């Protein structure tokens, strides 16, 4: 059961990262379609800018692309199981930074509604379990 749980955590987190990336590039549909948050990269970039309100606007594109590339890499590493403990830890840190930025910008309801804290906790649990630090 533990092994199955680890696979479920890995693939659920990877699917979440890839779904968010797919939304940024319009793979889930156009802006305004049911379930679509961004629909294109420009809207995602604007959203990133709102989360990073404390940085100069010149950095927004860098961080939007950086987050996208990191999410793709983390998803791939989660699927293939590469450096699983480290990948899960980095996933948790990335999701934690998203949750913090969302909370500071939009309030606590936003990251709760999008289950960012849950995904963050799942990432840290995966890092813990992947490292063999659990009781049998």
TORKETI-287249 format. One record per atom (N, C-alpha, C, O): x negated, y negated, z negated; residue in one letter. Coordinates in steps of 0.05 Angstrom, whole numbers, plus 5000, padded with zeros to 4 digits. Each point is the difference from the previous one (the first is absolute). Last residue first. Example, Ala and Ser with C-alpha at 12.3 -4.5 7.8 and 13.67 -1.06 7.14 Angstrom:
BEGIN
474350454858s498449764999s501549784986s499049784996s500451375005a501849765000a498249765000a497950004987a
REM end
This chain:
BEGIN
484949704813x501350225015x502150134984x501350195010x494948764989x500050254986x501550215016x502049945012x492149245030x502750064989x499850264985x498350175006x495249335058x500249904972x502950044989x501249814991x494550345100x500150234982x500349924971x499550174982x500649285100x497450024987x499950244980x497950044987x510049725059x498150085020x497250044988x498450165010x508649494937x500450295005x497950105020x499150224998x500948854982x499550154976x500150305005x498250154992x504149275078x497149974994x499350174975x498050135000x511149805022x498650175019x497049994995x498650215001x506649224949x500550274992x498650205018x498750194991x501248905033x498250054977x500450284989x498150134991x507649615079x497250005009x498150064977x498150165003x511049724977x499650255014x497150035010x498850214999x503848974964x499850204979x499550285012x498450154990x503349155070x497549954986x499550214979x497850124998x510549885045x497950105018x497249964988x498350175003x508949474949x500250305001x497950125017x498750194993x502248875004x498850104975x500150314999x498150134990x506049455083x497149975002x498650104974x497950125001x511849845036x498750224986x496949995001x498750205001x508549155029x498550155020x498350234988x498450125014x506949324930x501850085021x498650175021x501250185012x493749434919x501750214989x501850115022x500350245003x494249015015x498550255000x501650234988x499550235007x505248944995x499050075027x498450264999x500650195015x502649374904x502050165014x498950115027x500650225008x494649164932x499750294995x501950175016x499450235005x497348815033x501150094975x499950314999x499350135019x496949295051x502950035002x501450094975x502450014999x487949785008x501349845021x503050004998x501349805002x493150714938x499349724997x501549825020x500749784994x500451165013x501149914974x499549704997x501849854992x494250595081x502949985004x501449884975x501849845002x489050354994x500549775017x503049965005x500949774999x496550994950x499349754986x500649755017x501249814991x499851045049x502049964979x499549744985x501949854995x491750425068x502549935014x502149934979x501349795002x490750564966x499649725009x502549905015x500749774997x499351134977x500149834976x499749705007x501349834989x497550825078x502849974994x500449824975x501949854999x489350365025x501249845021x503049954994x500949775001x494450814941x499149724997x501249825021x500849774994x501151155011x501249884977x499249714996x501649834993x494350665075x502849965007x501449864976x501649815004x489650474983x500149765017x502949945008x500749765001x498051034952x499349784983x500249735015x501149814991x499850995057x502449964984x499549764981x501849834996x491050455055x502049895018x502549934984x501349795004x491750654951x499349725006x502149875018x500749774996x500451154985x500149854975x499549705005x501449834990x497750775084x502849964990x500249844975x501649824998x491950405081x499449854976x502649934986x500649764995x502650665086x497249914999x499649824975x501549814996x506650675045x498950074974x497149924996x498650114983x508349775091x497950205003x498650084974x498550194999x508649165000x500950235015x497950225002x500650234997x497148944963x501950154983x501050255014x500250224988x494349185060x498550144979x501850174982x499250224992x504949235072x498650215013x498450174980x500150245001x504248994967x502050205009x498650245013x500650234994x494149024983x500950144976x502050235007x499850224989x497549205081x497850184991x500850164975x499450244999x506749115033x499750225019x497950204991x500450245000x500748984949x502350184997x499850245019x500750224993x492849095015x499650164976x502350204995x499550234993x501349165078x497950195006x499550184976x499750255002x506449044986x501050195020x498050235005x500650235001x496949044944x501950174986x501150225019x500350234992x494149125046x498550164981x501950204986x499350244998x504449105059x498750215015x498550204981x500050245004x503849024955x502250155013x498850235016x501050234997x493049164965x501250174980x502350175011x500350234992x495449135065x498050204991x501350204980x499650245003x505649025024x499750205021x498150224993x500550235004x500349044935x502450165002x499850225021x500650234994x493149034982x499550274991x502350195004x499650244998x500648805020x498150125019x499450304992x499150155017x506349244930x501450145022x498250145019x500850195013x496549664883x500249845024x501350165022x499550245003x503150064898x497650005018x500449815023x502349945008x504450264925x497849884986x497449985017x498049884992x510350575033x500549725000x497649844988x499649775006x502851205022x497449894995x500049705000x498249875011x509750615007x498950154977x497349894991x499350014977x504949645101x501649934976x498950144975x500149884978x495950335105x499449734992x501549914975x499049864983x503250965056x497450024987x499149734990x499049974978x508650065075x500550114974x497550024984x499949944976x499249805113x501349784984x500650104972x499749854980x497150795080x497949804993x501149774984x498749914981x507450725053x498450124978x497849814991x499549974977x505549785098x501649974976x498550124976x500149894978x495850225104x500149714993x501649964975x499249844982x500451025059x497649944984x500049714991x499049934978x510250625038x497749925017x497849894981x500549944977x507450484988x500650035028x497849905019x500050085023x502849954872x498549805015x500650025030x500949795012x504150764927x499249784983x498649785016x500749764997x507051055024x497549875009x499449764982x501749824997x506450744997x497650124989x497449885008x497950084989x510149725075x500350124973x497450144991x498850155014x500449025052x501050275002x500250124972x498549934982x497649225033x502949994998x501350275003x502350044993x488549815054x500849844976x503049995000x501349955020x495350885034x499549715000x500949874974x501550124984x495050925020x502049835012x499349714998x497949924990x496650834983x502650064988x502349835011x502350044993x488549845035x500850275007x502650094987x501350195010x493348944986x502650025014x500850295006x501950035015x490349614935x499650005028x502550055016x499950065024x499849924880x498549765008x499749985030x499949785011x503851004949x501949785000x498749745009x501249855015x493550924974x501750035024x502049775001x500649905022x494050174902x498449915023x501750015025x499949825017x504050514905x499749714998x498449895024x500749795010x500251144983x502649885007x499849704998x501149865018x491450654956x500450005029x502649885008x500249875021x497950224886x498149825013x500549985030x500149785011x505050854943x500849734992x498149795013x500949805010x497151115000x502349935016x500949724994x500849855018x492350514929x499149965028x502349905017x499749825016x502450444896x498549755001x499149935028x500249775009x504051064979x501949784996x498649735000x501149815012x493650974995x501549955024x502149784997x500549855019x494250414905x498349925022x501649925024x499649785011x505050604916x499049734994x498349895023x500449785008x502451114999x502349825002x499149714995x500849825014x492950864972x500549975029x502349805004x499949825017x498250424894x497949845012x500449955029x499549775010x506550814947x500449724991x497849825011x500649775009x498551155005x502249895017x500649714993x500549845018x493350624929x498949965027x502149885018x499449825016x503250434898x498349774999x498849935027x499949775008x505451024980x501649765000x498349755000x500749805013x
REM end
